[in-house]
Amino acid sequence: MVKTRITKAFGAVVSFYDGYMGETGHVNAQRIIFNRLNIDGLVLDVATGTGIMVEGFDKAVGIDISMEMVKEAKKKYPDKEFVVGDIEYLPFKNDTFDFVISCLAFSWFQDKRSALEEMLRVSSEKVFVVEEEGTPVRKRIEAPDDLELFFEEIERLEMPISAEELDKSYRRVAEADIDGSHKFVAWEVKKSTDE
Ligand SMILES: C[S@@+](CC[C@H](N)C(=O)[O-])C[C@H]1O[C@@H](n2cnc3c(N)ncnc32)[C@H](O)[C@@H]1O
């Protein structure tokens, strides 16, 4: 099952994740974007990974399908709450959070409609999805040998390009350039009746 393969692949790269993502510029770009979006109140970071984005908010909860990622996030940020769970079945009541965000994860969600509906359901204010656009990080920067297996697995899974899909339905609300060929973009996700 694809979801199991994704979970396993991420679980295996936890120890390289922060170092590599810091180098790629991804962490800074996402921080720039979230500073521009005036996010306040209680935040849920969906597919939080090692919790990099949670760190930037006073009150935030992170959720990820990989137990290894969640363990690492808890170790790094013991004062924040992290939960193991699937975006398609968020274990929270309606409107629990003010803002719900998801960074660099949309491609991985197998049932994208359920994922977005779940994010909207647990948010009382706004939902933002951030994705990369242009040449993917793994094609621009040489990865450590240990990450090669992960990237090979990604190639086999043939993840679709998220930016194109998001543009079809949602508005871009912020962007941060990494270099001329690569940037991060935030889309505000709204219920179809709100459009
Ligand atoms: C590229 S990482 C992004 C992590 C973090 N958001 C960041 O910006 O550094 C993608 C994350 O999505 C998680 N993920 C994939 N499918 C998921 C699902 N169905 N539900 C929750 N998390 C999922 C993976 O375990 C992984 O930690």
Ligand as a Chemical Component Dictionary entry (heavy atoms), coordinates in Angstrom:
data_LIG
# 
_chem_comp.id                   LIG 
_chem_comp.type                 NON-POLYMER 
_chem_comp.pdbx_formal_charge   0 
_chem_comp.three_letter_code    LIG 
# 
loop_
_chem_comp_atom.comp_id 
_chem_comp_atom.atom_id 
_chem_comp_atom.alt_atom_id 
_chem_comp_atom.type_symbol 
_chem_comp_atom.charge 
_chem_comp_atom.model_Cartn_x 
_chem_comp_atom.model_Cartn_y 
_chem_comp_atom.model_Cartn_z 
_chem_comp_atom.pdbx_ordinal 
LIG C1  C1  C 0  8.438  16.387 3.234 1  
LIG S1  S1  S 1  7.844  16.006 4.836 2  
LIG C2  C2  C 0  7.328  17.621 5.408 3  
LIG C3  C3  C 0  7.490  17.775 6.901 4  
LIG C4  C4  C 0  7.239  19.171 7.446 5  
LIG N1  N1  N 0  5.903  19.617 7.152 6  
LIG C5  C5  C 0  8.237  20.154 6.931 7  
LIG O1  O1  O 0  7.849  21.115 6.251 8  
LIG O2  O2  O -1 9.421  19.992 7.203 9  
LIG C6  C6  C 0  6.290  15.202 4.515 10 
LIG C7  C7  C 0  5.663  14.602 5.775 11 
LIG O3  O3  O 0  4.350  14.157 5.441 12 
LIG C8  C8  C 0  4.052  13.068 6.295 13 
LIG N2  N2  N 0  2.855  12.381 5.750 14 
LIG C9  C9  C 0  2.760  11.725 4.575 15 
LIG N3  N3  N 0  1.516  11.245 4.411 16 
LIG C10 C10 C 0  0.800  11.612 5.519 17 
LIG C11 C11 C 0  -0.547 11.407 5.936 18 
LIG N4  N4  N 0  -1.423 10.716 5.180 19 
LIG N5  N5  N 0  -0.955 11.931 7.108 20 
LIG C12 C12 C 0  -0.078 12.626 7.902 21 
LIG N6  N6  N 0  1.223  12.833 7.562 22 
LIG C13 C13 C 0  1.657  12.348 6.385 23 
LIG C14 C14 C 0  5.350  12.265 6.252 24 
LIG O4  O4  O 0  5.450  11.313 7.283 25 
LIG C15 C15 C 0  6.388  13.394 6.342 26 
LIG O5  O5  O 0  6.784  13.623 7.664 27 
# 
loop_
_chem_comp_bond.comp_id 
_chem_comp_bond.atom_id_1 
_chem_comp_bond.atom_id_2 
_chem_comp_bond.value_order 
_chem_comp_bond.pdbx_ordinal 
LIG C1  S1  SING 1  
LIG S1  C2  SING 2  
LIG S1  C6  SING 3  
LIG C2  C3  SING 4  
LIG C3  C4  SING 5  
LIG C4  N1  SING 6  
LIG C4  C5  SING 7  
LIG C5  O1  DOUB 8  
LIG C5  O2  SING 9  
LIG C6  C7  SING 10 
LIG C7  O3  SING 11 
LIG C7  C15 SING 12 
LIG O3  C8  SING 13 
LIG C8  N2  SING 14 
LIG C8  C14 SING 15 
LIG N2  C9  SING 16 
LIG N2  C13 SING 17 
LIG C9  N3  DOUB 18 
LIG N3  C10 SING 19 
LIG C10 C11 SING 20 
LIG C10 C13 DOUB 21 
LIG C11 N4  SING 22 
LIG C11 N5  DOUB 23 
LIG N5  C12 SING 24 
LIG C12 N6  DOUB 25 
LIG N6  C13 SING 26 
LIG C14 O4  SING 27 
LIG C14 C15 SING 28 
LIG C15 O5  SING 29 
# 
